[in-house]
Amino acid sequence: MFDEVLKANNVKLHPDMGKGIVTSVHFKLHPVMTKLVQLYPLWIFVVDQRKGEHAVGFTLNSEGETLGRIRLSFRGQTNNLIEVSNDRISNARTRKSGYQTENPDKALTMVKKMFTRSSIDERISKAQQLAGSVITNIVYQKKRELQEPTNKLEAESTKLMNSDAGAKFFMDYVLTLEPTKRDAMLSLIEKKQELKMNMVSIEEIKRQYDDCKTALVIKESGRYIVRGEDVTQIYNDEQLPHWMRVKLGLLKLVDVNYSVAGVGCKVSDEVFILLAPTEDQA
């Protein structure tokens, strides 16, 4: 059987509660809810939280505006507090979002004091917060929507620039710039071409190294330890194959971590990767 609070005309069950599930108000909330339902017959009290068959949370509405909530704040099995909360209470407190008490009369007093319709200033403040949040989300969403066509267009632009026709078109444009900008752009184009050639070179060295088609040379104490495709050999200066001697000579002239096209890479002052010789190098 429903208790008297739940039978009141201004008490409604939230749709998620289901019919017949909630039959009573928790004994801790019952005194304050009984008085509130009688004191404010024009308010709507919506049961939106339960524990078993007991209502333990209410949202209070007036003329379409949410005034606040009253619920049980659970602490263990028995030490439960009545919590009264709304934006006005939260703004006045620093540590908790709601006012908590064991005393139903104090909870009732807090509701009487703080559960009134929003003032003009409060409505403006709340609307400003909502507007700021919504416009920020809209900007974020539009940026995401813009990113897809932007990425596709940039990809197509890059593809065009890497084509012969695109490169010629861009070069014609560069030549029309005033001298300082023109020279700066030509310098960048030259640097890009150099770096691109170096990239092709090191990628080829890496490919052959990964395929075990290079010679890994370790120079130590006047001898050379050479690891080939499937064999390790040790040479002295006189025994070292001519093609290795030539390529090592070239790599000794460059800095560590530097590669030379068609030759190999200087890993350190003692370690070198040599590309296998071509027919005219062997």
Backbone bond lengths (Angstrom), bond angles and torsions (degrees), N, CA, C in turn:
res aa  C-N    CA-C-N  psi(-1)  N-CA   C-N-CA  omega(-1)  CA-C   N-CA-C  phi
1 M - - - 1.472 - - 1.523 109.61 -
2 F 1.339 117.68 134.49 1.461 121.55 178.98 1.523 110.00 -68.92
3 D 1.350 115.86 144.73 1.469 117.21 174.12 1.526 109.38 -80.12
4 E 1.332 116.55 173.74 1.456 122.13 -171.86 1.528 112.85 -64.56
5 V 1.345 117.27 -33.06 1.464 119.62 179.91 1.526 110.63 -62.34
6 L 1.316 116.77 -46.44 1.461 120.87 -177.06 1.520 112.34 -70.70
7 K 1.341 117.53 -18.85 1.461 120.99 178.63 1.522 112.34 -83.15
8 A 1.338 117.72 -13.49 1.459 121.04 -177.12 1.525 110.66 -62.68
9 N 1.340 115.21 146.28 1.471 120.63 -176.69 1.531 112.77 -65.23
10 N 1.327 116.98 -25.91 1.472 119.65 -177.92 1.522 113.34 -96.77
11 V 1.328 117.13 14.82 1.467 122.16 175.58 1.522 108.46 -111.22
12 K 1.318 115.85 124.18 1.466 121.45 -178.02 1.529 109.42 -124.43
13 L 1.308 115.58 150.57 1.466 120.82 173.37 1.527 108.75 -91.47
14 H 1.305 116.86 134.31 1.462 120.19 172.93 1.530 108.14 -62.61
15 P 1.344 117.52 142.43 1.480 119.88 -178.69 1.517 113.90 -51.83
16 D 1.318 117.73 -30.95 1.462 120.15 -178.76 1.522 112.63 -72.46
17 M 1.329 117.44 -16.16 1.468 120.02 -178.89 1.524 112.06 -72.92
18 G 1.321 117.34 -30.85 1.451 120.07 -178.44 1.513 111.57 79.84
19 K 1.309 116.91 151.40 1.465 121.39 -178.82 1.527 111.27 -78.33
20 G 1.337 114.84 138.09 1.457 120.09 174.15 1.505 115.69 78.75
21 I 1.380 117.43 -2.14 1.463 119.39 -178.40 1.520 110.84 -81.43
22 V 1.348 116.39 -42.23 1.460 121.20 -178.99 1.529 108.67 -95.17
23 T 1.323 117.18 120.57 1.470 121.04 -176.67 1.518 113.47 -115.88
24 S 1.339 118.32 -12.89 1.457 120.06 -178.07 1.519 110.98 -156.19
25 V 1.324 115.46 163.47 1.456 121.63 175.09 1.529 107.91 -95.69
26 H 1.298 116.72 137.14 1.466 121.26 179.82 1.533 109.58 -53.15
27 F 1.335 115.95 139.65 1.465 120.46 -173.16 1.523 112.99 -58.54
28 K 1.331 116.96 -28.90 1.463 119.53 179.50 1.534 111.29 -69.08
29 L 1.353 116.19 -35.59 1.453 121.15 -179.19 1.524 113.07 -87.82
30 H 1.313 116.43 -20.35 1.464 120.95 -170.67 1.530 113.39 -54.87
31 P 1.345 120.87 -46.68 1.473 120.01 -177.43 1.528 112.81 -60.99
32 V 1.334 116.86 -45.81 1.457 119.11 -177.17 1.525 111.27 -71.32
33 M 1.342 117.87 -36.80 1.452 120.18 -179.62 1.523 111.37 -70.56
34 T 1.308 117.48 -35.31 1.468 120.80 177.26 1.525 110.72 -59.82
35 K 1.334 116.85 -45.23 1.459 121.26 -179.09 1.535 111.47 -69.50
36 L 1.334 116.81 -41.69 1.459 119.84 -177.73 1.531 111.97 -64.74
37 V 1.324 116.86 -42.91 1.458 120.87 -179.79 1.531 110.82 -60.48
38 Q 1.330 116.16 -34.98 1.473 120.41 179.76 1.528 111.68 -79.68
39 L 1.353 116.69 -38.38 1.459 120.32 -177.43 1.523 113.11 -71.01
40 Y 1.320 116.51 -31.77 1.469 120.71 -174.08 1.529 110.21 -125.79
41 P 1.309 116.92 73.15 1.474 120.55 -176.64 1.529 113.40 -65.95
42 L 1.347 117.24 -19.52 1.471 119.79 -179.63 1.524 112.68 -89.26
43 W 1.318 116.97 -10.09 1.459 119.92 175.28 1.535 109.25 -78.07
44 I 1.312 115.57 154.26 1.465 121.43 173.90 1.524 108.32 -109.33
45 F 1.322 116.00 123.57 1.463 122.51 -179.77 1.524 108.19 -104.79
46 V 1.334 116.04 112.12 1.470 120.94 -176.06 1.522 109.81 -103.87
47 V 1.334 115.75 119.39 1.465 120.87 175.76 1.526 107.92 -75.49
48 D 1.347 117.22 115.03 1.467 119.50 -177.69 1.523 112.80 -128.59
49 Q 1.329 116.18 10.00 1.465 119.52 177.20 1.518 108.23 -149.49
50 R 1.303 116.49 137.28 1.456 120.08 179.94 1.514 110.85 -139.38
51 K 1.328 114.56 160.82 1.459 121.66 170.95 1.514 106.03 -132.79
52 G 1.316 115.40 107.41 1.461 118.89 -170.88 1.517 109.11 65.81
53 E 1.328 117.27 -126.70 1.464 121.98 179.05 1.521 112.28 -95.88
54 H 1.330 117.00 4.64 1.459 120.99 -175.33 1.525 111.10 -100.09
55 A 1.335 115.96 132.64 1.459 121.41 173.30 1.522 108.94 -73.94
56 V 1.337 116.19 125.57 1.470 119.88 -177.80 1.525 111.52 -126.04
57 G 1.344 117.39 4.96 1.455 120.05 178.89 1.512 111.43 -152.43
58 F 1.342 116.82 134.26 1.459 123.16 -179.84 1.526 109.76 -130.84
59 T 1.324 116.03 139.88 1.458 121.51 167.89 1.518 107.69 -105.67
60 L 1.345 116.79 132.38 1.455 121.67 -175.80 1.526 109.41 -106.40
61 N 1.340 116.54 125.28 1.455 122.84 -177.43 1.521 111.11 -122.74
62 S 1.338 115.14 148.87 1.460 120.61 175.45 1.515 109.40 -142.96
63 E 1.337 115.83 119.97 1.456 121.93 178.99 1.530 111.88 51.87
64 G 1.315 116.15 43.56 1.458 121.69 176.54 1.511 115.37 82.42
65 E 1.322 117.65 -1.44 1.466 121.19 179.65 1.516 109.74 -107.50
66 T 1.324 117.09 135.13 1.460 121.37 175.94 1.520 109.08 -79.20
67 L 1.342 115.18 120.76 1.465 120.56 -179.25 1.525 111.96 -85.65
68 G 1.337 116.84 -32.18 1.462 120.57 -179.84 1.513 111.45 159.82
69 R 1.323 115.86 -167.23 1.467 121.02 -177.59 1.527 110.01 -133.87
70 I 1.322 114.20 150.41 1.458 122.39 170.25 1.514 106.50 -127.40
71 R 1.325 116.13 128.37 1.463 119.27 -178.96 1.515 109.65 -152.48
72 L 1.328 114.91 169.03 1.448 120.04 172.61 1.514 109.43 -86.76
73 S 1.317 116.44 133.86 1.458 121.90 172.95 1.516 106.46 -100.88
74 F 1.324 116.18 108.49 1.463 120.55 -170.90 1.514 112.01 -77.90
75 R 1.344 114.73 131.50 1.459 122.45 175.42 1.521 108.04 -134.72
76 G 1.308 115.38 95.49 1.464 118.94 -178.00 1.515 110.27 71.59
77 Q 1.321 116.88 -151.99 1.451 121.75 -175.87 1.522 113.22 -89.49
78 T 1.333 117.06 -31.05 1.466 119.40 -171.22 1.523 114.23 -123.54
79 N 1.332 118.90 -31.56 1.458 121.68 -172.86 1.531 110.69 -85.78
80 N 1.351 115.95 70.94 1.453 121.12 -179.19 1.526 110.01 -98.22
81 L 1.342 116.44 141.22 1.446 121.69 -179.34 1.523 110.56 -111.02
82 I 1.321 115.77 152.84 1.456 120.89 172.88 1.523 107.41 -85.42
83 E 1.321 116.14 126.09 1.471 120.36 179.75 1.517 109.92 -113.17
84 V 1.327 115.48 126.18 1.466 123.16 176.99 1.526 107.08 -111.34
85 S 1.325 117.73 126.71 1.471 118.96 -174.35 1.523 111.91 -145.73
86 N 1.308 114.96 146.05 1.464 124.74 166.12 1.525 107.55 -165.23
87 D 1.311 117.80 178.01 1.467 120.62 -177.32 1.517 111.71 -60.86
88 R 1.314 116.55 -37.32 1.463 120.84 -177.83 1.529 110.63 -64.07
89 I 1.325 116.47 -42.51 1.466 120.71 178.36 1.522 110.23 -67.67
90 S 1.337 116.90 -42.83 1.472 120.76 -179.49 1.512 111.61 -60.84
91 N 1.337 116.63 -41.15 1.460 120.27 -178.88 1.522 112.48 -67.42
92 A 1.343 116.39 -24.33 1.459 120.40 -178.73 1.523 112.72 -88.81
93 R 1.349 116.88 -9.18 1.467 120.80 -177.00 1.524 109.73 -114.52
94 T 1.331 115.80 155.72 1.469 119.91 -176.75 1.523 112.80 -107.64
95 R 1.313 118.84 -26.33 1.463 120.03 -172.65 1.523 113.34 -111.17
96 K 1.322 118.13 -35.52 1.457 120.23 -177.11 1.518 109.46 -117.51
97 S 1.342 115.08 153.42 1.455 118.75 178.96 1.519 111.20 -80.38
98 G 1.326 117.80 -21.66 1.457 121.16 -177.94 1.516 112.38 -135.17
99 Y 1.324 115.27 164.17 1.468 122.04 176.93 1.529 108.14 -87.94
100 Q 1.326 118.03 127.40 1.461 122.54 -177.21 1.522 110.74 -117.68
101 T 1.343 115.36 139.86 1.455 120.88 179.81 1.527 109.84 -158.16
102 E 1.316 116.13 156.99 1.462 121.22 173.30 1.527 110.96 -91.89
103 N 1.335 116.24 -13.32 1.458 121.94 -172.62 1.528 110.98 -93.78
104 P 1.341 119.00 115.10 1.471 121.34 179.48 1.523 112.99 -59.21
105 D 1.343 117.97 -34.83 1.462 120.48 -179.57 1.533 111.36 -66.09
106 K 1.355 116.39 -38.72 1.464 119.70 177.65 1.527 110.74 -67.67
107 A 1.326 116.23 -37.96 1.467 119.55 177.10 1.518 110.04 -63.83
108 L 1.353 116.94 -40.73 1.458 121.64 178.81 1.527 110.90 -63.63
109 T 1.332 116.46 -42.11 1.467 120.84 178.78 1.524 111.13 -62.07
110 M 1.328 116.26 -41.04 1.468 120.08 179.34 1.526 110.88 -64.21
111 V 1.332 117.40 -39.66 1.457 120.49 178.17 1.523 110.39 -63.83
112 K 1.332 116.66 -45.94 1.463 120.77 179.98 1.530 111.06 -59.58
113 K 1.330 116.17 -37.19 1.458 120.97 -175.93 1.528 112.60 -79.05
114 M 1.312 116.61 -39.94 1.473 119.96 -168.46 1.527 114.90 -107.05
115 F 1.336 117.00 -17.01 1.463 119.22 -177.11 1.524 110.40 -94.43
116 T 1.308 116.31 72.62 1.458 122.44 172.73 1.520 107.91 -121.89
117 R 1.309 116.30 163.26 1.458 119.45 -179.41 1.533 109.92 -63.81
118 S 1.292 116.62 149.72 1.463 122.05 -175.19 1.523 110.94 -62.37
119 S 1.325 114.27 140.92 1.463 119.60 173.99 1.524 109.05 -74.84
120 I 1.337 116.30 169.90 1.470 120.45 178.28 1.522 110.45 -58.84
121 D 1.340 116.27 -44.08 1.469 119.53 -179.30 1.524 110.97 -63.53
122 E 1.333 116.85 -40.42 1.471 119.90 179.46 1.522 110.83 -66.53
123 R 1.310 115.83 -39.69 1.468 118.94 178.38 1.535 110.61 -63.18
124 I 1.343 115.39 -42.00 1.467 119.42 179.34 1.520 110.56 -64.24
125 S 1.347 116.43 -44.25 1.465 120.43 -179.91 1.522 111.19 -61.21
126 K 1.324 116.34 -43.91 1.466 120.01 -179.74 1.525 110.77 -66.85
127 A 1.341 115.02 -40.08 1.459 118.72 179.04 1.519 111.34 -65.83
128 Q 1.344 116.45 -36.94 1.465 120.44 178.21 1.523 111.11 -64.24
129 Q 1.346 115.74 -43.04 1.469 119.35 178.16 1.517 110.87 -62.39
130 L 1.334 116.16 -44.22 1.463 120.30 179.84 1.521 110.58 -64.81
131 A 1.340 116.05 -44.16 1.463 119.83 -179.12 1.525 111.12 -62.03
132 G 1.353 115.73 -43.62 1.459 119.41 178.96 1.512 112.06 -61.14
133 S 1.349 115.85 -42.45 1.463 120.32 179.80 1.525 111.23 -66.00
134 V 1.332 116.28 -44.76 1.465 120.23 -177.63 1.522 111.14 -65.45
135 I 1.344 116.92 -45.44 1.466 119.14 -176.94 1.525 110.56 -67.08
136 T 1.345 116.90 -33.91 1.465 120.29 176.23 1.523 110.59 -64.01
137 N 1.341 116.14 -42.91 1.466 120.44 178.96 1.527 111.47 -65.70
138 I 1.349 115.81 -37.64 1.466 119.38 178.77 1.526 110.35 -64.43
139 V 1.336 116.27 -44.44 1.470 120.52 179.08 1.524 110.11 -60.15
140 Y 1.342 116.44 -45.15 1.469 120.96 179.53 1.527 110.63 -60.61
141 Q 1.361 116.05 -44.83 1.459 120.15 -178.43 1.527 111.21 -65.55
142 K 1.342 116.58 -41.03 1.465 119.62 -179.61 1.527 111.07 -67.44
143 K 1.334 116.07 -35.37 1.463 118.89 176.55 1.526 110.40 -63.28
144 R 1.344 115.77 -40.52 1.468 119.19 178.00 1.516 110.95 -64.98
145 E 1.341 116.55 -41.67 1.458 120.03 179.13 1.527 110.73 -64.73
146 L 1.330 116.02 -37.44 1.466 120.72 -179.85 1.521 111.67 -69.54
147 Q 1.335 116.91 -29.43 1.458 120.65 -173.51 1.516 112.43 -64.61
148 E 1.345 117.18 -36.78 1.471 119.64 -177.17 1.524 112.43 -62.92
149 P 1.354 118.69 -55.13 1.483 116.63 177.90 1.521 112.76 -64.99
150 T 1.347 116.19 -31.87 1.467 118.82 178.46 1.520 110.73 -62.65
151 N 1.338 116.56 -45.90 1.467 120.72 179.59 1.531 111.30 -61.54
152 K 1.333 115.89 -41.72 1.464 119.53 -179.11 1.526 111.08 -66.34
153 L 1.334 115.71 -42.50 1.463 118.86 179.59 1.522 111.49 -66.52
154 E 1.343 116.46 -39.40 1.464 119.60 178.44 1.528 110.69 -64.79
155 A 1.338 115.20 -37.50 1.475 118.60 178.14 1.522 110.59 -64.09
156 E 1.349 116.10 -42.72 1.466 119.61 178.55 1.521 111.25 -66.94
157 S 1.353 116.01 -37.66 1.463 119.84 178.20 1.520 110.71 -63.23
158 T 1.335 115.80 -42.40 1.463 120.43 178.80 1.526 110.65 -63.68
159 K 1.332 115.18 -41.20 1.465 119.51 178.95 1.529 110.30 -61.74
160 L 1.343 115.57 -41.40 1.460 119.65 178.19 1.522 111.25 -64.31
161 M 1.338 116.35 -44.68 1.462 120.35 -178.02 1.523 111.87 -63.87
162 N 1.326 116.30 -28.80 1.466 119.58 -179.43 1.531 112.71 -84.73
163 S 1.325 115.34 -6.94 1.470 118.29 177.30 1.532 109.56 -85.30
164 D 1.322 116.81 163.27 1.466 120.95 179.76 1.523 110.81 -62.77
165 A 1.344 115.83 -42.04 1.467 119.41 -178.38 1.527 110.44 -65.94
166 G 1.335 116.09 -42.40 1.459 120.10 179.76 1.516 111.98 -65.71
167 A 1.333 116.33 -40.80 1.464 120.52 179.48 1.528 110.54 -63.55
168 K 1.337 116.30 -41.01 1.470 119.85 178.97 1.531 110.99 -65.62
169 F 1.333 115.56 -42.28 1.465 120.08 179.38 1.525 110.53 -61.03
170 F 1.363 115.62 -43.65 1.455 119.14 -179.16 1.527 111.20 -67.81
171 M 1.313 116.81 -40.20 1.461 119.95 179.39 1.532 110.92 -63.08
172 D 1.341 116.79 -40.58 1.463 120.08 176.47 1.519 110.83 -60.16
173 Y 1.345 115.61 -38.61 1.460 119.89 178.66 1.532 110.65 -66.40
174 V 1.345 116.68 -43.88 1.469 121.02 -178.69 1.521 110.86 -59.41
175 L 1.315 116.17 -39.45 1.469 120.39 -177.63 1.525 112.96 -67.60
176 T 1.341 116.40 -14.93 1.470 119.38 178.25 1.522 112.32 -88.51
177 L 1.339 117.99 -8.35 1.463 121.06 -177.24 1.522 111.19 -73.03
178 E 1.323 115.76 159.72 1.468 118.47 175.48 1.530 108.74 -65.49
179 P 1.333 118.39 152.11 1.471 123.17 -167.37 1.529 116.00 -48.48
180 T 1.339 118.27 -44.16 1.469 119.71 -176.58 1.526 111.25 -63.49
181 K 1.333 115.61 -47.63 1.468 119.43 179.32 1.519 110.87 -67.76
182 R 1.341 115.90 -38.79 1.470 119.85 179.73 1.521 110.86 -60.12
183 D 1.335 116.84 -47.80 1.461 120.28 -178.53 1.525 111.63 -64.74
184 A 1.344 115.95 -37.63 1.466 119.78 178.76 1.528 110.61 -64.63
185 M 1.337 116.85 -42.61 1.458 120.74 179.43 1.521 111.32 -67.48
186 L 1.330 117.38 -40.41 1.468 120.14 178.30 1.514 111.12 -63.78
187 S 1.341 116.29 -36.30 1.466 120.27 177.28 1.524 110.80 -64.67
188 L 1.338 116.14 -40.64 1.475 120.12 178.23 1.523 111.07 -65.55
189 I 1.331 116.44 -40.76 1.473 120.19 178.96 1.522 110.42 -62.61
190 E 1.314 116.41 -43.07 1.470 120.54 178.90 1.529 111.33 -63.51
191 K 1.369 115.06 -42.03 1.462 119.06 179.72 1.526 110.95 -65.02
192 K 1.338 116.26 -39.70 1.458 119.92 178.64 1.524 110.99 -62.09
193 Q 1.320 117.01 -43.60 1.455 120.49 179.95 1.529 111.60 -63.09
194 E 1.333 114.95 -39.65 1.468 119.02 178.24 1.527 111.11 -64.60
195 L 1.336 115.46 -45.96 1.467 120.05 179.89 1.530 111.39 -65.47
196 K 1.330 115.69 -36.03 1.459 119.80 178.77 1.522 110.67 -64.51
197 M 1.332 116.63 -41.90 1.467 120.62 177.56 1.521 110.81 -64.42
198 N 1.363 115.53 -40.44 1.464 118.79 177.57 1.518 111.25 -63.61
199 M 1.355 116.43 -38.24 1.455 120.47 179.33 1.528 110.79 -63.73
200 V 1.331 115.62 -44.31 1.468 119.43 177.68 1.521 110.26 -59.07
201 S 1.342 116.00 -40.38 1.463 120.74 -178.99 1.517 111.70 -64.51
202 I 1.343 117.01 -49.32 1.463 119.49 -176.18 1.523 111.15 -70.50
203 E 1.330 117.24 -32.04 1.463 119.71 177.21 1.519 111.02 -65.60
204 E 1.340 116.19 -37.72 1.464 119.83 177.61 1.524 110.57 -67.99
205 I 1.333 117.38 -40.01 1.467 120.79 176.99 1.527 109.91 -62.19
206 K 1.337 116.50 -43.74 1.471 120.21 -179.42 1.532 110.70 -64.31
207 R 1.350 115.91 -42.08 1.463 119.40 179.83 1.525 111.30 -59.78
208 Q 1.325 116.34 -45.64 1.460 119.17 -179.86 1.528 111.62 -70.22
209 Y 1.331 116.43 -35.63 1.467 119.28 177.49 1.523 110.35 -63.97
210 D 1.350 116.84 -44.25 1.468 120.40 178.86 1.517 111.48 -63.29
211 D 1.353 116.56 -30.53 1.464 120.87 180.00 1.528 111.76 -88.10
212 C 1.342 116.87 7.89 1.472 122.27 179.49 1.535 112.12 58.77
213 K 1.328 116.14 38.12 1.457 120.42 179.72 1.522 112.25 -110.47
214 T 1.319 116.36 16.08 1.459 121.14 178.23 1.520 109.70 -115.28
215 A 1.317 115.61 171.09 1.468 120.83 174.01 1.523 107.72 -108.44
216 L 1.334 116.57 121.97 1.457 121.49 175.26 1.527 107.60 -93.35
217 V 1.331 116.84 117.53 1.459 121.62 -173.92 1.528 110.00 -112.03
218 I 1.315 115.49 128.78 1.464 121.79 175.32 1.521 107.41 -115.76
219 K 1.333 117.04 118.68 1.451 121.74 -178.31 1.529 108.62 -99.31
220 E 1.326 116.52 121.69 1.465 119.37 178.90 1.531 110.28 -154.25
221 S 1.318 116.20 135.30 1.473 123.54 173.80 1.524 113.07 49.45
222 G 1.318 117.37 46.10 1.455 120.79 175.78 1.505 114.76 75.43
223 R 1.314 118.88 9.37 1.462 120.45 177.81 1.532 109.43 -130.95
224 Y 1.336 114.48 166.35 1.444 121.28 -177.67 1.531 108.68 -125.35
225 I 1.339 115.36 120.51 1.471 120.43 173.80 1.521 106.54 -95.34
226 V 1.319 116.37 119.46 1.465 120.63 -174.51 1.526 109.72 -119.80
227 R 1.359 113.67 121.88 1.463 119.30 176.02 1.515 108.27 -104.92
228 G 1.364 115.77 113.24 1.457 121.14 179.61 1.517 110.73 -93.54
229 E 1.335 116.36 -152.77 1.461 120.51 -177.05 1.523 111.71 -61.18
230 D 1.312 117.18 -45.81 1.462 118.56 -177.11 1.532 111.83 -145.00
231 V 1.336 116.74 17.67 1.457 119.16 -176.99 1.528 109.91 -145.58
232 T 1.334 115.17 149.11 1.463 121.12 176.32 1.524 108.79 -112.85
233 Q 1.339 116.14 130.80 1.464 120.82 179.08 1.527 108.97 -129.45
234 I 1.337 114.38 153.87 1.460 120.71 178.96 1.525 108.46 -122.12
235 Y 1.334 116.88 129.22 1.462 122.43 -177.69 1.525 109.29 -124.07
236 N 1.319 115.09 153.65 1.466 119.27 165.37 1.521 107.04 -100.74
237 D 1.338 117.20 -176.52 1.463 120.20 -176.15 1.527 112.98 -58.80
238 E 1.329 115.81 -37.49 1.454 118.74 -176.62 1.528 112.05 -76.13
239 Q 1.323 116.01 -32.44 1.472 120.07 -176.07 1.534 112.95 -82.68
240 L 1.318 118.41 -19.19 1.464 121.75 -174.59 1.530 110.60 -58.61
241 P 1.349 118.29 126.73 1.467 121.12 179.92 1.535 111.50 -55.50
242 H 1.319 114.72 146.11 1.471 120.20 -174.95 1.539 111.80 -57.77
243 W 1.342 118.09 -44.44 1.472 120.39 -176.59 1.525 111.57 -63.17
244 M 1.361 115.65 -33.80 1.461 118.89 177.06 1.519 110.62 -69.74
245 R 1.352 115.58 -40.83 1.460 119.83 -179.35 1.536 110.58 -60.91
246 V 1.353 115.54 -42.00 1.463 119.48 -179.61 1.528 111.23 -64.37
247 K 1.337 116.50 -47.49 1.467 119.80 -176.96 1.529 111.59 -68.45
248 L 1.324 117.06 -37.70 1.470 119.41 175.95 1.524 110.58 -63.55
249 G 1.328 115.69 -37.39 1.454 119.46 179.07 1.525 111.92 -62.41
250 L 1.327 116.19 -38.44 1.456 119.95 178.32 1.532 111.68 -70.06
251 L 1.333 116.53 -41.95 1.470 120.14 -177.14 1.530 112.06 -71.34
252 K 1.341 116.59 -25.59 1.469 118.90 178.03 1.522 111.60 -68.00
253 L 1.322 116.04 -17.67 1.464 120.28 -178.62 1.535 113.05 -85.03
254 V 1.339 117.13 -13.45 1.472 119.71 -176.48 1.526 109.89 -105.49
255 D 1.337 114.89 170.06 1.468 120.90 179.62 1.517 111.21 -75.99
256 V 1.342 114.87 160.62 1.469 121.17 174.00 1.527 109.22 -59.60
257 N 1.341 116.08 146.84 1.472 123.23 -178.84 1.528 111.83 70.31
258 Y 1.313 116.26 19.75 1.468 119.28 179.61 1.522 108.85 -111.14
259 S 1.333 115.66 142.50 1.468 120.02 179.33 1.520 109.94 -115.90
260 V 1.315 115.65 154.18 1.463 122.23 177.83 1.519 107.30 -125.26
261 A 1.322 116.87 125.77 1.459 121.64 -177.78 1.521 110.95 -56.20
262 G 1.323 114.98 132.69 1.450 120.47 178.06 1.512 114.32 75.65
263 V 1.339 117.87 -2.54 1.470 121.25 -176.85 1.518 111.00 -115.15
264 G 1.327 116.26 -62.78 1.462 119.00 -178.67 1.515 111.21 154.81
265 C 1.338 115.86 -153.47 1.465 121.03 -174.86 1.525 109.57 -137.47
266 K 1.347 115.64 140.18 1.454 121.23 174.88 1.525 108.27 -93.00
267 V 1.333 117.21 103.37 1.465 122.61 -177.56 1.525 110.33 -75.17
268 S 1.319 116.39 -43.91 1.466 122.95 176.19 1.524 106.88 -154.22
269 D 1.326 117.12 -175.16 1.464 118.90 179.14 1.516 111.94 -69.14
270 E 1.337 117.69 -14.42 1.467 121.12 -178.33 1.527 113.14 -116.25
271 V 1.320 118.07 -14.46 1.474 121.31 -174.08 1.529 109.67 -120.48
272 F 1.364 114.71 132.63 1.462 120.34 -177.50 1.530 109.24 -137.11
273 I 1.334 115.34 147.98 1.462 120.85 170.70 1.515 106.78 -110.44
274 L 1.353 116.35 123.48 1.459 120.99 -178.58 1.520 109.42 -113.00
275 L 1.350 115.05 131.21 1.452 118.87 173.06 1.520 109.69 -71.86
276 A 1.325 115.94 146.64 1.463 119.74 178.68 1.536 109.24 -60.89
277 P 1.310 117.29 146.58 1.471 119.68 -176.38 1.520 111.82 -72.13
278 T 1.322 115.26 146.91 1.466 119.89 170.96 1.522 107.47 -77.32
279 E 1.320 116.54 174.96 1.471 119.85 -176.37 1.527 111.09 -59.79
280 D 1.327 119.04 -38.04 1.454 119.67 -177.78 1.518 112.26 -80.36
281 Q 1.369 117.89 -11.93 1.459 121.37 178.84 1.522 112.70 -92.50
282 A 1.354 115.64 -24.13 1.476 119.07 -174.55 1.521 111.30 -67.00
